Amino acid sequence: GHRNPQGLLANDKIILSTEHGPFGGDEINKIVLNGNYGWPNASYGENYKYDSLILKERNDYSFKKSHEELNYVEPIYSFVPSIGISEIIKVPKNFSKYWINNYLITSLNGRSLYRVLFYKNYSKIIYSEKIPIGERIRDIKFIPQMNSFVLALEESGSLGILKVN
């Protein structure tokens, strides 16, 4: 199971998915044939803080943390606390010699971009750099003619441009 998919990237025979977790636990998943990703049984997030009446009624509702122990596919990475993950995009080779094989992940709650480098088989993230933008980022697209990324900024309804000199 998936909770709330936000972004999907198909590239080089790899499919990557970003999805909102509950309170914490936004995930980056490598999609595999017949894979089950654990929702609603497994998550690195927690239940939202409801009032005590709801908590009493649902006191047996908790998430298992290890996906693998329940025969689910582990996420490549889980953001705890949540960043309000949205889109994922691969950085083209000609954008910057320093960002080769990197990916950009946009966030709503985090109001930032996250530049990440995956291990060669997408089993983990080698590093993650937070790039503050200051607004919720709904989407990102690369414009080859400008050698730039365009960001859809939600609160101001404007577009942001990311480029290197």
N, C-alpha and C positions, 0 to 999 in steps of 0.2 A: 503494500500500500504506500501511496503518496498522500501527503496531507494537503498541500497547496502549491503546486508547481508554478514557478514564476518565469524562468528562463530555460531555454533549450538550445543546445549547440551541437550540431553534427559536423564533425571535422576529422578527416583522416581515419575513417572507420571507427571513430569514437563518438559516443553520444554522452554529453554532460548535461545534467539537469540541476537547476537551483530551485529550492523550495523553502517556503516558510515553515518553521517549526512552531511549536506552541510557545510558551513563555521561555525563550531561549531555544537553541537547537536548530537554527536555520541550517540547511544542509546543502552540500555540493555532492551530487551522486554521479557515479559512472553507471550508465544504464547498460545492463547485460540481459541477454535473452532469457526470459522466464524468471528474471530476478524479482524478488519481493523485498521492499525497502522498509517494511516493519510497521508502518502506520496502521492502526492506532495503538499497537502494542509496544513498540520500541521508539524511543526518542531520547536525545541528550538534553532536551528541554524539560520543563516542568509544567504542571497545570497552572492555568491562570489563577490569580488570587480572587476567588469568589467570596461572597459573604458566607458566614459560618453555617447558615442553613444548607446551602448548596454543598459545602464541604462535608457536612455530616451525611448528606444523602449519597455522596460520591466518595466516601472515605476509602473504598477499595479500588478506586481508579488511580492507578499510578503507572508510569512508564518504566519498562525495563530499559536498562542502559545499553547493554551489549546486544547488538543486533545479531552478531555471528552466533552467539550461544543459542539463539532461537531460530537459527537457520535463515536469517534475513541477511541481505547485503548491507555491509557497513558503509556509511557515507565516507567519501574521501576526506571530508572535513565537516565539522559542525561548529558553527559560531555560537559561543556561549559567553556573554549574553548575545541575544539576537541582534542582527544589524538591519533587519527588514530587507533581506536579500531580494534582488530583483533580477537583473539580466546578467548574462555572461557572454563575453566575446573574446576571440583570439586576437592578439596584437599582430598585425602584418609585419613581415620581416623588414620591410623598407621604412617602417615608422621610426625606429631608433635601434642602433646597434646594441644598446644597453638593455633593450626590452625584448630581445629575440626569444621566442618560445614562451612568452608571457601571456597571461590572460588578464582581462579587466572584469571585475564584478562590481555591479552597481548596488547601491543600498538606499532604502527609504529612511528607516529610523537612524541609521548610521550617518546619513547625509555626507557620504564619502564614496570614493572609488577605492577598490582594493586591487592592487596589482599582485598577482600570484604566479608562482612557477610550480608546476606539477612535476613530480618525479616521473621518469621516462615511461612508466607503465600506468600512470594516473592512480597509483595506489595511495599517494599522500601528497601534501603540499610541502615543498622545500622552504618557501618563504612567502610571507604576505606583508605587503606594504600598504598602510592606510594613507590615502590621499584625500584630505578634507576638502569638500566642495561647499558645504554650508547650506545645501538644499537637498530635499528628497529627489533622488534620481530615478526616474521611472524607466528610462530606456537609454540605450547607447547604440550608435551606428558609426561605422568607419566610412569616410568619404575619400576614396583614392585620389581624386583630382586635387584635393586640398591636403592630402596626407595628414588628415586630422580626424579626430573623433568628435561627433556631435552628441551632446547629452540633452535629454529631455528633462528639464527641471520642473518639478510638479508645482511647487508653491507659487512661484512667480509666473509660471506659464511661459518661460523663456527657454532659449536654447543656449547651452554652454559649448565652448569649443576647447578641445584639448589637443595641443600640438607641441612639438619640440622644435627648438631652433638649431 
